[in-house]
Amino acid sequence: MQQSLEFIVLGTTKVGENALVVHTLSREYGRRGFLVRSAKKAGTALFLPLNILEADVRENPRSELWTLSGITLRDPLSGIRSRLDKSAVTLFLSEVLFRVLRDGANEDGLYEWCVGSILTYNALEADYANYHLRFLLDLAAALGFRPTLADVAPFAEKHLPKMQALLSASFSDCMLLPFSGAERSALCEDLVQYLAYHTDQSLTLRSLPVLRDLFR
């Protein structure tokens, strides 16, 4: 059985010389891994973090690892790929989604929210240094536990005034909050701890040190 599928790339795992398991988020399956054979031929640029792709899915009745073929890019995300800082942030955001979402997780409206968030980030041309902080807050809301100051306070501690400003700001105002690089890093780590607690996940993120360097 074969069907078409639109999905977001959360990461990849190499399998042998010419195959990848692509970890995805889709409307139909939630978070799920698919096998891509002849991955070199498909082109590794297709599988950059948070790319939105379309492909044909072939089910395998003898295995839970189904295969993808006919993979195409739905949107080039040129506003992200042309900027090293944005590309580094997408690596972090995709890893957060991969770690937070359980395999098969399929919260109602989550996929649509993720696509909208990616396209919004792609469209921003300036004043986006706080975007990853807003993304973490909105992700919590998309997962069903909208943060309040009281909820976040045990994780924010001495950063509470900055966290309050972040929580109370509209999207446009949030992008303009004048945080220093050190403040952004601290708030990001606080929000990661908050997400880890509420999702009962261990969020050891390899991309977090990259953000610290980025916002230093």
N, C-alpha and C positions, 0 to 999 in steps of 0.2 A: 504494500500500500504506500502511495506517495502523495504528499500534500505540500502546498507552499506555506512558508512561514516567514514572518518578520521578527527579528530579534535584536537584542543589544549584546555586544561582546563584553563579557566581564573578565575574561582572561583565557589563556591557553595552556595546555600541557602537551609537551612533545611526546609522541609515541613512535619509536623507531625512527627511521630516516625520512620517511615521506608521509607521515600522518600526524595529525593533531587531534586532541580532544579540545573542542571549543566550548568553554563554559559560558552559558547564555542566560538571558532573561527574556521571556516572551509572554505574550498575553495568554497563549494557550497552555503552556507548560510551566509557567513560573521559571524558577531557576533550574536549569538542566544542562547536562553535558551531551555533546554530539560529536561523532567521529567525522573528521574530514580526511579523506585519502588524497594522495598527491598534493599535499599542502603547499609544496614549493611551487607547483604549477599554478595553484590558486593565487599565490602571492601573499606574503606575510603582512603586507600593508593593509590587506583587507581586515585583519584581525586585531587592529590597534584598539586599545581600551575605549569602550563606549561607542565604537562604531555601530551604526544601525544598518543591518544587512537584511537581505532577502535571499531565501534559498529554498530548494526542494528537500523535504525530509522523507527519507525512506525508512520505514519501520522494519525491524528485524524480529520476527516472532521467536527466534531462539536466543535473543540477547536484548538487554535493556539499553544498550548503547547503539542508538540509531545513527544513521549517516546523513550528512548534508552534501548536496551537490548543486551545481548551477548557481553558485553564490555570487550575488551582485551587491554593490554598495547603494543603499537607498539615498544617502546624503553624504557628500564629500566632507562636511564639517571643516571647510577651509578656514573658518574663523578660529578654530582650535588648532588644527594641524600646522598652521603657518606661524604659531607662536610657541616657543619652548616652554614658557611658564604655564600656559594653558594645558599643554600636553602633559606636563608633570602633574598638574592637578587632576586631570582625567585618570591618570594612573592611580592616584590616591582614591578617587571617588569609585572607580571600578572595583578596587580591592575592598573598600568598605562594603559595597553591595555584595560582593562575593562572600565575604566573611559573615556579614549580618544575616543574609538570606539563607535559609536552609534549603537543601536540595528538594525540589518539588514545591517550595513555598510559592503561593499564588494569591497574594492578597488582592482583593478587588480594587481595580483602578491603579495599582502600583506601576504596571507597565506604562500606561498612558502618562502617569506623572513623571516617570523617568525619561521618557522620550521628550516631553515638554521641557524638562529641566536641561537636558543635553542641548536641545535646539536654542533655548534661551542663552545658555552659556556661550554657545557658538556665535550668537548674534551680538553679544556684548563686545564693544570695541574699546571701551575704557572703563575705569572704576569698577573692576571686577575682582579686586584682591580679596574681598570678603566673601566671594561667592561660595567657596567650599564650606564656610561656616553656616551660611543660610541653607545650603544643601543638606547638611547634617540635621539641622532643626526640622526642615520640611520632610526629610526622610522619616524621622521619628513620627511625625504627624501622619504620614502616608501608611506607616505600619500600625497606627492606631493608638499611639500614646503621645499626644501633642504636649510638648514641654511647657511647664510653667516655671516661674522663678523658684517656687518652693521645691519642685521636682529636681531642678538642676543644682540648687544651692549646695547639697552635700558634695557635689563633684567640683563646683567652681571655687568655693572657699574664698581666698583673697581676691579672686578675679570677679567677684559677684557684681560689682557696679558695672563692669564692662559687659558681663553676661546679661544684666538687666537691660542695658542699652540695646544689645543684640536682639533680645526677645521682644522688646516693645517697638522696634522699628518696622516700618513698612519695607517692602522689598527694595524700593528705590533708595530710601533713607539708609537701609542696611548697607548698601553698596558704598555709601559715602561716609560711614563711621570711620573716624581717623585713628584706627588702631596702629600701633607700631608692629613691626615684624615679630617681636618677642610676644606681644599680646595676642596676635593672631595664632601663633604656635601654641600658647598656653590655653587659649579658648578652644582650639581644635582638639587638643588632648583631653580637655575636660569633657567635651561633647562625645568624643570617642568612648571614654569611660562610661558616660551616661547611656550610650547606645548598648555597650557591652552588658551593662547591668540589666537593662530592660529586655534584652533579647537573649539573655543567658548564654552569651557567646564569649569566647576568648578572642579579643581583637588585638592580636599582635600583628601590626601592620608594617610590612617592610618598606612601604612608600612614605611612612610618616617622617623619617629622618630627611628625606628629599624635600619635604615641605618646610622643615625647619631651616634647611639651607636656602631654600627659595625665598623665604620671608625674613631672612636674617637682616 
